Amino acid sequence: MTVERISIILRMIEKNLKQARERFQNKEAMADELKFDAGCMAVFQAINRALDLADEIIAEKRFQIPGSYSDSFEILKKERLISQETASGMAELIRYRNLISHEYYEISPEDVKRLLKKLRYLDNFLEEVKKAYRRR
């Protein structure tokens, strides 16, 4: 059941990433409040689902229980499922997730531009998880 759930979460994250990138593809999205908010929500969902994925893996493999969102990725790094670069990058994305979640009205187009560049860490996370599960 867990491997099936992991596959579902992977597909959901990929869908959210595609939506986020499409929504911010042109400059008008940064100026249009509705499009901006929709794009931010897609990014938020992708990061949240990455947390779900990390927690699902941790539970399945019976790794230590994380104390914070960032700890989930540190645990996966410690257990050699993801790289140091990916774990650090995911910690950065968690900070953006918190910004979107708790201070949504203060996110600027410049913040979003920086965030979109950092989504490569989420791409890396997905690839590293897929690689780990193909080895099974």
BELQUI-V455660 format. One record per pair of residues at least 4 apart in sequence whose C-alpha atoms are under 7 Angstrom apart, sorted by the first residue. I is the first residue (numbers start at 1). GAP is how many residues later the second one is. D is the distance in Angstrom with one decimal. If there is no record, write none. Layout:
# BELQUI-V455660
i->[I,I]
gap->[GAP,GAP]
d->[D,D]
This chain:
# BELQUI-V455660
i->[1,2,2,3,4,5,6,6,7,8,9,9,9,10,10,11,12,13,13,13,13,14,15,16,16,16,16,16,17,17,17,17,18,19,19,20,20,20,20,21,23,23,23,24,24,28,29,29,30,30,32,33,34,35,36,37,38,39,40,41,42,43,44,44,44,45,46,47,47,48,49,50,51,51,52,53,54,54,54,55,55,56,57,58,58,59,66,66,67,68,70,70,70,71,72,73,73,73,74,74,75,76,76,76,77,77,77,77,77,81,81,81,82,82,82,82,83,84,85,86,86,86,86,87,88,89,89,90,90,90,91,92,93,94,95,96,97,98,99,99,100,100,107,108,109,110,111,112,113,114,115,119,120,121,122,123,124,125,126,127,128,129,130,131]
gap->[4,4,58,4,4,4,4,47,4,4,4,40,44,4,116,4,4,4,33,36,37,4,4,4,26,27,29,30,4,25,26,29,4,4,23,4,19,22,23,4,6,12,16,5,15,4,6,7,6,79,4,4,4,4,4,4,4,4,4,4,4,4,4,53,56,4,4,4,50,4,4,4,4,18,4,4,4,18,19,4,17,4,4,4,5,4,5,6,4,4,4,21,24,4,4,4,14,17,4,13,4,4,5,6,4,5,6,7,10,47,48,51,4,5,43,46,4,4,4,4,35,38,39,4,4,4,32,4,31,32,4,4,4,4,4,4,4,4,4,5,4,7,4,4,4,4,4,4,4,4,4,4,4,4,4,4,4,4,4,4,4,4,4,4]
d->[6.2,6.0,6.8,6.2,6.4,6.2,6.1,6.3,6.3,6.3,6.2,6.6,6.3,6.3,7.0,6.2,6.2,6.1,4.9,6.1,6.9,6.2,6.2,6.1,5.3,6.7,6.6,5.2,6.1,7.0,6.6,6.2,6.1,6.0,6.2,6.3,5.0,5.1,5.7,5.9,6.6,6.7,5.4,5.6,6.4,6.1,5.2,5.4,5.5,5.7,5.9,6.0,6.1,6.1,6.2,6.1,6.3,6.4,6.1,6.1,6.2,6.3,6.1,5.7,6.9,6.0,6.2,6.4,6.6,6.4,6.1,6.2,6.1,6.9,6.0,6.2,6.1,6.0,6.8,6.0,6.6,6.1,6.1,5.7,5.1,6.6,5.1,5.3,6.1,6.9,6.5,5.2,6.8,6.0,6.5,6.1,5.1,7.0,6.0,5.9,6.1,6.2,5.3,5.9,5.8,4.8,5.7,6.1,6.2,6.9,6.8,6.3,6.4,6.7,6.8,5.8,6.2,6.1,6.0,6.0,5.5,6.4,6.1,6.3,6.5,6.4,5.3,6.2,6.1,6.7,6.6,6.6,6.1,6.2,6.3,6.2,6.0,5.8,5.1,6.3,4.5,7.0,6.1,6.5,6.2,6.3,6.1,6.0,6.6,6.5,6.5,6.5,6.1,6.1,6.3,6.3,6.1,6.1,6.1,6.1,6.2,6.3,6.1,6.5]
